[in-house]
Every structure is written in C-alpha cells, then in structure tokens.
Amino acid sequence: MIYNKPMKEEAHFSIRQVIDLTGVSEFTIRGWENRYQAITPMRTEKGRRLYTKDDLLKIRALKDLVERGNQISSIAHLELFELQELLLDDQMINANVPKHPAINAIIKNSDSFAWDKVQKIFREQRKKNNPKEIIFKFLLPLIKEINILVANNQFSVAREHILSAMIKEELYCLKNHGLSKKSKSKIVFATPEDELHEMGILLSSTLSTLSQLTGLYIGPNTPRQQIIDVCIRFEASHLVISSTNLNTEKFLHFIHFLDKNLPRNITLCIGGPVVSNLTVNLKRSFHLFGSIEEINSFFISLD
C-alpha cells in the first residue's frame, strides 16, 4: 500500500523571533505593516502576529535597503524577489562605479596622516566646483565612504573624527560665502538634547544658505525648551530637526513636546535616519525628509 507523505507545515515566527533574527525593532515592524502595508502577518485566534519565512526575509531586505539610503515609502510595496534584485543591483553598482579620485586621495593620505595634503585637496575642490557641486559630488560621497570604512573596521575612530572636523570646516566656509537675501522663510536648525551628531543638520543649514534663505543655526544637543524659545524670538517659519538616534519612542516624545509648545504657524521639518522608522501625526504642518537631496529640493521651493 502506498501512503501519501504528509506535507511539512510552513514555519512561522513570532514578532519576538523576527526582531531577534532581523535586528529590526517591533516599533519599526509595526510601522512598516500599518503605514506602508509592506507585510501582512497571519494572526492567531488570540490576535498574535505570525510571520512566514518570506516575511522575515522581506523585513531583512527592507532593513538593508533603508540603511543604504532607500526610502521605505518607495520600496515597501515591492515583492521579495524585487527587493533582492535591488540589493544585488546595489552591490554591483558599488563594486563597479569608481570613486571620486579626490576621495581616494583623501583616504590614502589619511592612512599616512598626511593631513596637510588632505587640506590641500579640500581647497582644490573648493576652487574647481560651485558650492552645491562640492556638497553633492564630493562631500556627501566622502561622508558615505568614511561611514562604510568605519562600519567595516577599516578606518579608526580618530581618523573619522579628524576628517569629520575638516568636512565641517568646509561647510562653514560654504555657509559664510553663501549669498543672502531677506527671504520670507526664516528657518531654525537644531538637533535634540543628547544628539551630538551635527553633520546632517549642518549640511541642511548650509544648503538653506546657498538657496538664499534666512536661517539660524543653533547646532547639536539643544534642550527642547531652548529650541522653542529661539524659534519664538527669531519669529521662525520653519524648524528643521535632525537625528541619527533610532530610539524612536524617545524621539517621538521630543517631537510631540515641540508640537504642543511651538506656535502653530511654524512648520516642523524632520530629517535623518530616524525618519525611516517614524510614524507621526502632528497638529501642525510638517515634513519628513529621508535624504539631503529631498531637503535641498524643499529649500529651493521656498521663498
């Protein structure tokens, strides 16, 4: 007698298992489900989520692509095989596209601590290119290259700090040479308390100056009440906040405090890696920016 072999049941994972296997927080997973419908988990009789292996692989692929600069809103609807193709294409592009020769020279000279040569390269780039070309074609690719090297333990923290300081000096030079006019928009730039990384907010402030907007740069690690006080006294039309902190719950408390206490006519602009995990509903006009390119386009649209 021949018996049919029973089919093996598909494995399912709890949300805790998915968090452990992918490194993506529960808050982010729920945001991707509810806001973007990236995945639709099964439910037990008691309403608990159950995820398939394909769900797990899709969450992991989304995480990798978001970390490489993709907007979750533009990739959440894609099928797993399409996400995997994107990852493969991204790897091929990174492998085949030559780096800016000035970036290669900076990395090489920083290896030997030839900082005078590095500074010379910065000066040469400033002479060859207009300010926005320097930012988008040179400084941003350089920052990304440094981040990749640091993540792969190929670049010391000390070298990263030295180069970051030099990049900030370049941005301050660009800000100081920007043409100013009396614009209707008045923009304040800051990061929350305990947020010490200012590269993103300094880039944003520099781009607003190059777009001939009136701005006030507070800088990093600013207490929330002081941000509000500055906005009121400056009569700001916009407040730009940047954060690399992926503790979204803490960041949301900060954002809702601003929303409650800022004058209603101030538009809140939020940028940085935190945006990829953020689902927010505010009582005022607000914008979420996932890249420097997006916020630059926004500044160009203002007057």
Contacts in CASP RR format, 6 or more apart in sequence:
PFRMAT RR
TARGET T0000
AUTHOR 0000-0000-0000
METHOD contacts of the structure
MODEL  1
MIYNKPMKEEAHFSIRQVIDLTGVSEFTIRGWENRYQAITPMRTEKGRRL
YTKDDLLKIRALKDLVERGNQISSIAHLELFELQELLLDDQMINANVPKH
PAINAIIKNSDSFAWDKVQKIFREQRKKNNPKEIIFKFLLPLIKEINILV
ANNQFSVAREHILSAMIKEELYCLKNHGLSKKSKSKIVFATPEDELHEMG
ILLSSTLSTLSQLTGLYIGPNTPRQQIIDVCIRFEASHLVISSTNLNTEK
FLHFIHFLDKNLPRNITLCIGGPVVSNLTVNLKRSFHLFGSIEEINSFFI
SLD
10 52 0 8 1.000
10 53 0 8 1.000
11 52 0 8 1.000
11 53 0 8 1.000
12 42 0 8 1.000
12 50 0 8 1.000
12 51 0 8 1.000
12 52 0 8 1.000
13 21 0 8 1.000
13 50 0 8 1.000
13 51 0 8 1.000
13 52 0 8 1.000
13 53 0 8 1.000
13 55 0 8 1.000
13 56 0 8 1.000
14 48 0 8 1.000
14 49 0 8 1.000
14 50 0 8 1.000
14 51 0 8 1.000
15 26 0 8 1.000
15 29 0 8 1.000
15 41 0 8 1.000
15 48 0 8 1.000
15 49 0 8 1.000
15 51 0 8 1.000
17 51 0 8 1.000
18 24 0 8 1.000
18 29 0 8 1.000
18 51 0 8 1.000
18 55 0 8 1.000
18 56 0 8 1.000
18 59 0 8 1.000
19 25 0 8 1.000
19 26 0 8 1.000
19 29 0 8 1.000
21 56 0 8 1.000
21 60 0 8 1.000
22 56 0 8 1.000
22 59 0 8 1.000
22 60 0 8 1.000
22 63 0 8 1.000
23 63 0 8 1.000
24 59 0 8 1.000
24 60 0 8 1.000
24 62 0 8 1.000
24 63 0 8 1.000
25 246 0 8 1.000
25 248 0 8 1.000
25 277 0 8 1.000
27 248 0 8 1.000
27 249 0 8 1.000
27 277 0 8 1.000
28 248 0 8 1.000
28 276 0 8 1.000
28 277 0 8 1.000
29 39 0 8 1.000
29 59 0 8 1.000
31 277 0 8 1.000
31 279 0 8 1.000
32 38 0 8 1.000
32 39 0 8 1.000
32 59 0 8 1.000
32 62 0 8 1.000
32 72 0 8 1.000
32 76 0 8 1.000
33 39 0 8 1.000
33 40 0 8 1.000
33 41 0 8 1.000
34 279 0 8 1.000
35 279 0 8 1.000
36 72 0 8 1.000
36 73 0 8 1.000
36 76 0 8 1.000
36 77 0 8 1.000
37 76 0 8 1.000
37 77 0 8 1.000
38 58 0 8 1.000
38 59 0 8 1.000
38 62 0 8 1.000
38 72 0 8 1.000
38 76 0 8 1.000
38 77 0 8 1.000
39 51 0 8 1.000
39 55 0 8 1.000
39 58 0 8 1.000
39 59 0 8 1.000
41 49 0 8 1.000
41 50 0 8 1.000
41 51 0 8 1.000
41 55 0 8 1.000
42 49 0 8 1.000
42 50 0 8 1.000
42 51 0 8 1.000
42 52 0 8 1.000
43 49 0 8 1.000
43 50 0 8 1.000
44 50 0 8 1.000
51 59 0 8 1.000
54 80 0 8 1.000
57 80 0 8 1.000
58 80 0 8 1.000
58 83 0 8 1.000
61 80 0 8 1.000
61 83 0 8 1.000
61 84 0 8 1.000
61 86 0 8 1.000
61 87 0 8 1.000
62 72 0 8 1.000
62 75 0 8 1.000
62 76 0 8 1.000
62 83 0 8 1.000
64 87 0 8 1.000
65 75 0 8 1.000
65 83 0 8 1.000
65 86 0 8 1.000
65 87 0 8 1.000
65 90 0 8 1.000
66 72 0 8 1.000
66 75 0 8 1.000
66 276 0 8 1.000
68 90 0 8 1.000
69 290 0 8 1.000
69 291 0 8 1.000
70 86 0 8 1.000
71 276 0 8 1.000
71 290 0 8 1.000
71 291 0 8 1.000
72 276 0 8 1.000
75 83 0 8 1.000
75 86 0 8 1.000
78 86 0 8 1.000
99 141 0 8 1.000
99 145 0 8 1.000
100 137 0 8 1.000
100 138 0 8 1.000
100 141 0 8 1.000
100 142 0 8 1.000
102 121 0 8 1.000
102 124 0 8 1.000
102 125 0 8 1.000
102 138 0 8 1.000
103 138 0 8 1.000
103 141 0 8 1.000
103 142 0 8 1.000
103 145 0 8 1.000
105 117 0 8 1.000
105 121 0 8 1.000
106 118 0 8 1.000
106 121 0 8 1.000
106 142 0 8 1.000
106 163 0 8 1.000
107 145 0 8 1.000
107 149 0 8 1.000
109 115 0 8 1.000
109 117 0 8 1.000
109 118 0 8 1.000
109 121 0 8 1.000
110 118 0 8 1.000
110 159 0 8 1.000
110 162 0 8 1.000
110 163 0 8 1.000
115 162 0 8 1.000
115 166 0 8 1.000
118 163 0 8 1.000
118 166 0 8 1.000
119 166 0 8 1.000
122 166 0 8 1.000
122 169 0 8 1.000
122 170 0 8 1.000
125 134 0 8 1.000
125 138 0 8 1.000
126 134 0 8 1.000
126 170 0 8 1.000
126 173 0 8 1.000
129 137 0 8 1.000
129 138 0 8 1.000
131 174 0 8 1.000
131 177 0 8 1.000
131 178 0 8 1.000
131 206 0 8 1.000
131 210 0 8 1.000
132 207 0 8 1.000
132 210 0 8 1.000
132 296 0 8 1.000
134 170 0 8 1.000
134 174 0 8 1.000
135 171 0 8 1.000
135 174 0 8 1.000
135 203 0 8 1.000
135 206 0 8 1.000
135 207 0 8 1.000
135 292 0 8 1.000
136 292 0 8 1.000
136 293 0 8 1.000
139 167 0 8 1.000
139 170 0 8 1.000
139 171 0 8 1.000
139 203 0 8 1.000
140 203 0 8 1.000
140 292 0 8 1.000
142 163 0 8 1.000
142 167 0 8 1.000
143 167 0 8 1.000
143 199 0 8 1.000
146 155 0 8 1.000
146 160 0 8 1.000
146 163 0 8 1.000
146 164 0 8 1.000
149 155 0 8 1.000
150 157 0 8 1.000
150 160 0 8 1.000
164 199 0 8 1.000
167 199 0 8 1.000
168 198 0 8 1.000
168 199 0 8 1.000
168 202 0 8 1.000
171 202 0 8 1.000
171 203 0 8 1.000
171 206 0 8 1.000
172 202 0 8 1.000
174 206 0 8 1.000
174 209 0 8 1.000
174 210 0 8 1.000
175 205 0 8 1.000
175 206 0 8 1.000
175 209 0 8 1.000
175 217 0 8 1.000
178 209 0 8 1.000
178 210 0 8 1.000
178 212 0 8 1.000
179 210 0 8 1.000
179 212 0 8 1.000
180 209 0 8 1.000
180 212 0 8 1.000
180 214 0 8 1.000
181 212 0 8 1.000
181 214 0 8 1.000
182 214 0 8 1.000
183 212 0 8 1.000
183 213 0 8 1.000
183 214 0 8 1.000
183 302 0 8 1.000
183 303 0 8 1.000
184 237 0 8 1.000
184 302 0 8 1.000
184 303 0 8 1.000
185 213 0 8 1.000
185 214 0 8 1.000
185 237 0 8 1.000
185 238 0 8 1.000
185 302 0 8 1.000
185 303 0 8 1.000
186 214 0 8 1.000
186 215 0 8 1.000
186 216 0 8 1.000
186 234 0 8 1.000
186 235 0 8 1.000
186 236 0 8 1.000
186 237 0 8 1.000
186 238 0 8 1.000
187 208 0 8 1.000
187 213 0 8 1.000
187 214 0 8 1.000
187 215 0 8 1.000
187 216 0 8 1.000
187 236 0 8 1.000
187 237 0 8 1.000
187 238 0 8 1.000
187 239 0 8 1.000
187 240 0 8 1.000
188 215 0 8 1.000
188 216 0 8 1.000
188 218 0 8 1.000
188 227 0 8 1.000
188 230 0 8 1.000
188 231 0 8 1.000
188 234 0 8 1.000
188 236 0 8 1.000
188 238 0 8 1.000
188 239 0 8 1.000
188 240 0 8 1.000
189 201 0 8 1.000
189 202 0 8 1.000
189 204 0 8 1.000
189 205 0 8 1.000
189 208 0 8 1.000
189 215 0 8 1.000
189 216 0 8 1.000
189 217 0 8 1.000
189 218 0 8 1.000
189 219 0 8 1.000
189 240 0 8 1.000
189 242 0 8 1.000
190 201 0 8 1.000
190 218 0 8 1.000
190 219 0 8 1.000
190 220 0 8 1.000
190 222 0 8 1.000
190 227 0 8 1.000
190 230 0 8 1.000
190 239 0 8 1.000
190 240 0 8 1.000
190 241 0 8 1.000
191 197 0 8 1.000
191 198 0 8 1.000
191 201 0 8 1.000
191 219 0 8 1.000
191 220 0 8 1.000
191 221 0 8 1.000
191 222 0 8 1.000
191 241 0 8 1.000
191 242 0 8 1.000
191 243 0 8 1.000
192 221 0 8 1.000
192 222 0 8 1.000
192 224 0 8 1.000
192 241 0 8 1.000
192 243 0 8 1.000
192 245 0 8 1.000
192 251 0 8 1.000
192 254 0 8 1.000
193 221 0 8 1.000
193 222 0 8 1.000
193 223 0 8 1.000
193 224 0 8 1.000
193 254 0 8 1.000
194 221 0 8 1.000
194 245 0 8 1.000
195 220 0 8 1.000
195 221 0 8 1.000
195 242 0 8 1.000
195 243 0 8 1.000
195 244 0 8 1.000
195 245 0 8 1.000
196 220 0 8 1.000
196 221 0 8 1.000
197 220 0 8 1.000
197 244 0 8 1.000
198 219 0 8 1.000
198 220 0 8 1.000
198 242 0 8 1.000
200 242 0 8 1.000
200 272 0 8 1.000
200 292 0 8 1.000
201 217 0 8 1.000
201 219 0 8 1.000
201 220 0 8 1.000
201 240 0 8 1.000
201 241 0 8 1.000
201 242 0 8 1.000
202 217 0 8 1.000
202 219 0 8 1.000
203 292 0 8 1.000
204 240 0 8 1.000
204 242 0 8 1.000
204 271 0 8 1.000
204 292 0 8 1.000
204 295 0 8 1.000
205 215 0 8 1.000
205 217 0 8 1.000
205 240 0 8 1.000
207 292 0 8 1.000
207 295 0 8 1.000
207 296 0 8 1.000
207 299 0 8 1.000
208 215 0 8 1.000
208 240 0 8 1.000
208 299 0 8 1.000
209 215 0 8 1.000
211 296 0 8 1.000
211 299 0 8 1.000
211 300 0 8 1.000
211 302 0 8 1.000
213 299 0 8 1.000
213 302 0 8 1.000
216 230 0 8 1.000
216 234 0 8 1.000
216 236 0 8 1.000
218 226 0 8 1.000
218 227 0 8 1.000
218 230 0 8 1.000
224 254 0 8 1.000
224 257 0 8 1.000
224 258 0 8 1.000
225 261 0 8 1.000
227 239 0 8 1.000
227 241 0 8 1.000
227 258 0 8 1.000
228 258 0 8 1.000
228 261 0 8 1.000
228 262 0 8 1.000
230 236 0 8 1.000
231 239 0 8 1.000
231 262 0 8 1.000
231 263 0 8 1.000
231 266 0 8 1.000
232 262 0 8 1.000
232 263 0 8 1.000
236 266 0 8 1.000
237 265 0 8 1.000
237 266 0 8 1.000
237 267 0 8 1.000
238 266 0 8 1.000
238 267 0 8 1.000
238 268 0 8 1.000
238 269 0 8 1.000
238 302 0 8 1.000
239 258 0 8 1.000
239 262 0 8 1.000
239 266 0 8 1.000
239 267 0 8 1.000
239 268 0 8 1.000
239 269 0 8 1.000
240 269 0 8 1.000
240 270 0 8 1.000
240 271 0 8 1.000
240 295 0 8 1.000
241 255 0 8 1.000
241 258 0 8 1.000
241 268 0 8 1.000
241 269 0 8 1.000
241 270 0 8 1.000
241 271 0 8 1.000
242 270 0 8 1.000
242 271 0 8 1.000
242 272 0 8 1.000
243 251 0 8 1.000
243 270 0 8 1.000
243 271 0 8 1.000
243 272 0 8 1.000
243 273 0 8 1.000
243 274 0 8 1.000
244 272 0 8 1.000
244 273 0 8 1.000
244 274 0 8 1.000
245 251 0 8 1.000
245 274 0 8 1.000
246 273 0 8 1.000
246 274 0 8 1.000
246 277 0 8 1.000
248 274 0 8 1.000
248 277 0 8 1.000
248 278 0 8 1.000
251 274 0 8 1.000
251 278 0 8 1.000
252 278 0 8 1.000
252 280 0 8 1.000
255 268 0 8 1.000
255 270 0 8 1.000
255 280 0 8 1.000
255 282 0 8 1.000
256 282 0 8 1.000
258 268 0 8 1.000
259 268 0 8 1.000
259 282 0 8 1.000
259 283 0 8 1.000
259 284 0 8 1.000
262 268 0 8 1.000
262 284 0 8 1.000
264 283 0 8 1.000
264 284 0 8 1.000
266 284 0 8 1.000
267 284 0 8 1.000
267 285 0 8 1.000
267 286 0 8 1.000
267 287 0 8 1.000
268 282 0 8 1.000
268 284 0 8 1.000
268 285 0 8 1.000
268 286 0 8 1.000
268 287 0 8 1.000
269 286 0 8 1.000
269 287 0 8 1.000
269 289 0 8 1.000
269 295 0 8 1.000
269 298 0 8 1.000
270 278 0 8 1.000
270 280 0 8 1.000
270 286 0 8 1.000
270 287 0 8 1.000
270 288 0 8 1.000
270 289 0 8 1.000
271 288 0 8 1.000
271 289 0 8 1.000
271 290 0 8 1.000
271 295 0 8 1.000
272 289 0 8 1.000
272 290 0 8 1.000
275 288 0 8 1.000
275 289 0 8 1.000
275 290 0 8 1.000
276 290 0 8 1.000
278 288 0 8 1.000
280 286 0 8 1.000
280 288 0 8 1.000
287 298 0 8 1.000
289 295 0 8 1.000
289 298 0 8 1.000
END
